Amino acid sequence: MTGIATAPNDRGHRTNAVEVRGIVKHYGSTKALDGVDLTVREGTVLGLLGPNGAGKTTLVRVLSTLIKPDAGTAFVGGYDVLRQPKQLRRTIGLTGQYASVDELLSGYENLYLIGRLLDLSAKESKSRAGELLERFSLTEAARRPAKTYSGGMRRRLDLAASMIGRPKVLYLDEPTTGLDPRTRNEVWDEVQRMVGEGATVLLTTQYMEEAEQLANELTVIDRGRVIAGGGIAELKTQVGGQTLQVRPVHPAELPEMARCLHETGLRATFSTDTGLLSVPLTADDQLTTVIGVLGTRGFAVAGIDTLLPSLDEVFLAITGKPAAAAADTAPTLPKETVA
């Protein structure tokens, strides 16, 4: 394979859990990844967002050594994805978009087997399997064949399997799709527990609430390219669109307050249901202007708050697509591309 730059492993000197530089991947004439750069700091959660076909799942497959890139370099846990795939695989856990479990084995047997394959002792494999079955509310079904599990139960078992070896780097590719709210919260709790113990997580998700709940930083990709990145608050600030919300002491004054602000050239809307006056802020001095106008006109104010745009609004502003379209799909992989 040509066009792929590699570097010697210097795992002992790296501070980032994942380092990606210039990764390119083609499927025929389609460029699924077009020079992706990505860094995930150790002990953090990076949320990877993007619309359908953006390349999220393809990137996860590259970083899992399931497919080879056409160009670029990538290190995970200090290991080169091309030169050291065997060592790298021992440091990662992966949950794909669809549950992948042995249906003939019981839930307990699935987890125990994976533990043994990861060189855990029989005692530790047994203990870890029982621990995760309990955390994901699968204890009662532990001895039943996985083929008798519901879709949600299989998903939870698959998540448990990815965590049994306490991986240093965990890839979660839309991990809570199709799960009920209670189980989703269980997954979030377990992810946060693992990060608290030092794990690093690369999370792709179509749920903006999930990204806000778990991610320290976000990277947005579209058409195989990184188009934005940073902390959640940072991205919201970049997009702009702060809104000032004013709660008057006397809600009956809302229409008059809005009219006074309109006279000064400010847009203002109000809701009698919430009792709030909303003013979009498009300049730094407008907050002072609003407060000055309302004070001069003698309106009594009970509270004032400024709101950044929601993560859904940020996603729409950056990609031009609603967040509901963020689920990713990747082309079927030819057998010869599997590492």
C-alpha positions in Angstrom: 0.0 0.0 0.0 1.4 3.4 -0.9 0.9 6.9 0.4 0.8 5.9 4.1 3.3 7.5 6.4 4.2 5.7 9.5 6.3 6.5 12.5 8.0 4.4 15.2 6.0 3.7 18.3 6.9 6.1 21.1 4.1 5.1 23.5 6.0 6.1 26.5 6.2 9.7 25.4 2.7 10.3 24.1 0.1 12.2 26.2 -2.8 11.7 23.8 -4.7 8.5 23.7 -5.6 8.9 20.0 -3.7 10.8 17.4 -4.9 10.9 13.8 -3.2 12.8 11.0 -4.3 13.1 7.4 -6.3 9.9 7.3 -7.8 9.1 3.9 -10.1 6.3 2.9 -11.7 5.6 -0.4 -14.5 3.2 -1.3 -14.2 3.2 -5.1 -14.8 6.7 -6.2 -16.3 7.7 -2.8 -13.8 9.4 -0.5 -15.2 8.4 2.9 -12.4 10.1 4.8 -10.6 13.1 3.3 -7.6 14.0 5.3 -9.0 13.7 8.9 -7.0 15.1 11.8 -8.1 14.2 15.3 -6.7 14.2 18.8 -8.3 12.6 21.9 -6.6 13.5 25.2 -6.1 10.7 27.8 -8.9 10.2 30.3 -11.5 12.3 28.3 -14.6 11.7 26.1 -14.5 13.1 22.6 -17.9 13.3 20.9 -17.7 12.7 17.2 -20.7 14.2 15.4 -21.7 14.4 11.8 -24.7 13.8 9.4 -25.4 10.6 7.5 -22.4 9.5 5.5 -20.0 11.9 7.2 -17.4 9.2 7.8 -17.7 8.6 11.6 -18.1 4.9 11.4 -15.4 4.6 8.8 -13.0 6.4 11.1 -13.9 4.1 14.0 -13.2 1.1 11.8 -9.8 2.5 10.9 -8.9 3.2 14.5 -10.0 -0.3 15.4 -7.7 -1.9 12.7 -10.8 -3.4 11.0 -9.9 -1.5 7.8 -6.7 0.0 6.4 -6.5 3.7 5.5 -5.3 4.7 2.0 -3.1 7.5 3.5 -2.2 9.1 6.8 -1.1 8.0 10.2 -3.0 7.0 13.4 -1.8 6.0 16.9 -4.0 4.6 19.6 -2.6 4.2 23.1 0.8 4.9 21.4 0.4 2.0 19.0 0.5 2.5 15.2 -2.7 1.2 13.7 -0.8 -0.2 10.7 2.4 -1.5 12.2 1.2 -2.7 15.6 -2.4 -3.8 15.2 -2.1 -6.8 17.5 -0.8 -4.7 20.4 -3.3 -2.0 19.7 -6.3 -4.4 19.8 -5.4 -5.3 23.4 -5.8 -1.7 24.5 -9.2 -1.0 23.0 -12.9 -1.9 23.4 -15.5 -1.5 20.6 -19.2 -1.3 20.5 -20.5 -1.0 16.9 -23.9 0.3 15.8 -25.4 -3.2 16.0 -25.1 -5.7 18.8 -22.7 -8.5 18.1 -23.0 -11.4 20.5 -22.9 -15.2 20.2 -26.5 -16.1 20.3 -25.9 -19.8 21.3 -24.1 -18.8 24.5 -25.7 -17.3 27.6 -25.1 -13.7 28.6 -22.7 -14.9 31.3 -20.8 -17.2 28.9 -20.4 -14.4 26.3 -18.7 -12.2 28.9 -16.7 -14.9 30.5 -15.4 -16.1 27.1 -14.3 -12.6 26.1 -12.6 -12.1 29.5 -10.6 -15.3 28.9 -9.7 -14.3 25.4 -8.3 -11.1 26.8 -6.1 -13.1 29.1 -8.0 -12.4 32.3 -7.8 -15.2 34.8 -10.8 -17.5 35.2 -11.5 -15.9 38.6 -11.3 -12.4 37.3 -13.3 -13.2 34.1 -16.1 -14.7 36.3 -16.0 -11.7 38.7 -16.0 -9.1 35.9 -18.8 -10.9 34.0 -21.0 -10.9 37.1 -20.2 -7.2 37.8 -21.2 -6.0 34.4 -24.3 -8.2 34.2 -25.5 -6.5 37.3 -24.6 -3.0 36.1 -26.6 -3.5 32.9 -29.6 -5.2 34.6 -28.9 -8.6 33.0 -28.4 -10.7 36.1 -31.7 -12.5 35.9 -31.1 -13.4 32.3 -27.4 -14.3 32.8 -27.9 -18.0 32.2 -30.3 -17.7 29.2 -29.0 -18.1 25.7 -28.5 -14.7 24.1 -30.9 -15.6 21.2 -33.7 -15.3 23.7 -32.8 -11.7 24.6 -34.7 -8.7 23.3 -33.0 -6.2 21.1 -32.3 -3.9 24.0 -30.9 -6.7 26.1 -28.5 -7.8 23.3 -27.4 -4.2 23.0 -26.6 -4.0 26.7 -24.8 -7.3 26.6 -22.7 -6.0 23.7 -21.8 -2.9 25.6 -20.8 -5.0 28.6 -18.6 -7.2 26.4 -16.7 -4.1 25.1 -16.0 -3.1 28.7 -15.1 -6.4 30.3 -11.3 -6.0 29.7 -11.3 -2.5 31.1 -9.9 -1.1 27.8 -7.7 2.0 27.9 -9.5 3.3 24.8 -13.2 2.6 24.2 -15.0 3.2 20.9 -18.7 3.7 21.3 -20.4 3.9 17.9 -23.9 5.2 18.7 -24.0 3.0 21.8 -27.5 3.9 23.1 -29.6 3.8 19.9 -32.8 2.0 20.6 -32.3 1.8 24.3 -35.0 3.0 26.8 -34.1 6.1 29.0 -33.3 4.0 32.1 -30.9 1.8 30.2 -29.4 4.8 28.5 -28.7 6.3 31.9 -27.0 3.1 33.0 -24.7 3.2 30.0 -23.9 6.8 30.7 -23.1 6.0 34.3 -20.8 3.1 33.3 -19.0 5.3 30.7 -18.4 8.0 33.3 -17.2 5.4 35.8 -14.6 4.1 33.3 -13.4 7.6 32.4 -13.1 8.2 36.1 -10.8 5.2 36.3 -8.6 6.6 33.5 -10.2 5.2 30.3 -10.5 7.3 27.1 -13.7 7.3 25.0 -14.4 8.1 21.4 -18.2 8.5 21.1 -20.2 8.8 18.0 -23.9 9.6 18.7 -27.0 11.0 17.2 -28.3 12.2 20.5 -27.2 15.8 21.3 -28.2 15.2 25.0 -25.8 12.3 25.1 -23.0 14.4 23.7 -23.6 17.1 26.3 -23.9 14.6 29.1 -20.6 12.7 28.3 -18.3 14.6 26.0 -15.5 16.9 27.2 -14.9 18.0 23.6 -16.6 17.7 20.2 -15.4 17.1 16.7 -17.8 17.6 13.8 -17.1 15.9 10.5 -19.0 16.2 7.2 -18.2 14.5 3.9 -15.0 13.0 5.3 -13.5 16.3 6.6 -13.3 17.8 10.1 -15.3 21.0 9.9 -15.4 22.1 13.6 -14.1 21.1 17.0 -13.6 22.3 20.6 -15.4 22.3 23.9 -19.2 22.4 23.9 -19.4 26.0 25.3 -16.7 27.0 22.8 -18.7 25.8 19.8 -21.8 27.4 21.1 -20.0 30.7 21.4 -18.5 30.4 17.9 -22.0 29.8 16.5 -23.3 32.8 18.5 -26.9 33.5 18.8 -27.1 34.3 22.6 -30.6 35.0 23.8 -31.5 37.2 26.7 -34.5 36.1 28.7 -36.3 38.6 31.0 -38.9 37.6 33.6 -40.9 40.7 34.6 -42.4 41.1 38.1 -45.8 41.8 36.4 -46.3 39.4 33.4 -49.1 41.6 32.1 -46.5 44.1 31.1 -44.9 41.7 28.6 -46.6 43.2 25.5 -45.6 46.7 26.5 -42.0 45.7 27.2 -41.7 44.1 23.8 -43.2 47.2 22.1 -40.7 49.5 23.9 -37.8 47.4 22.7 -39.1 47.3 19.2 -39.0 51.1 19.2 -35.3 51.0 19.8 -34.7 48.6 17.0 -34.4 45.4 19.0 -36.3 42.2 18.2 -38.3 40.9 21.1 -40.8 38.2 21.6 -42.8 37.1 24.6 -44.7 34.1 25.9 -47.6 34.5 28.3 -47.3 30.8 29.1 -43.7 31.0 30.4 -43.9 34.7 31.4 -40.7 35.4 29.6 -39.5 38.1 27.2 -36.9 36.9 24.8 -34.4 39.1 23.0 -31.8 37.7 20.5 -28.4 39.3 21.2 -26.4 40.1 18.1 -23.9 42.6 19.6 -22.0 42.9 22.8 -23.6 46.1 23.9 -27.2 45.0 23.4 -27.5 43.4 26.9 -26.8 46.8 28.4 -29.2 48.5 26.0 -32.1 46.1 26.9 -31.6 46.6 30.6 -31.3 50.4 30.2 -34.5 50.6 28.1 -36.5 48.5 30.5 -35.2 50.4 33.5 -35.8 53.8 32.0 -39.4 52.9 31.2 -40.0 51.8 34.7 -40.5 48.0 34.2 -39.8 45.9 37.3 -37.7 42.8 36.5 -37.7 39.7 38.6 -34.9 37.9 36.7 -32.5 38.0 33.7 -30.7 35.2 32.1 -28.6 34.7 28.9 -28.8 31.4 27.0 -26.3 30.0 24.5 -27.8 28.1 21.6 -28.6 24.4 22.1 -26.3 21.8 20.8 -29.0 20.9 18.2 -28.8 24.5 17.0 -25.0 24.4 16.9 -25.1 21.2 14.8 -27.6 22.7 12.4 -25.5 25.9 12.0 -22.3 24.0 11.4 -23.5 21.3 9.1 -26.7 22.8 7.6 -28.5 19.6 8.6 -30.7 18.8 11.7 -29.1 16.7 14.4 -31.8 14.0 13.9 -29.9 13.1 10.7 -26.7 12.4 12.5 -26.8 8.6 12.4 -24.0 7.4 10.3 -23.8 4.6 7.8 -20.7 3.2 6.0 -20.5 1.2 2.8 -20.2 -2.6 3.0 -16.6 -3.5 3.4 -14.9 -5.7 0.8 -13.2 -8.7 2.4 -9.8 -7.7 1.2 -9.9 -4.4 3.1 -10.1 -6.1 6.6 -6.8 -5.9 8.4 
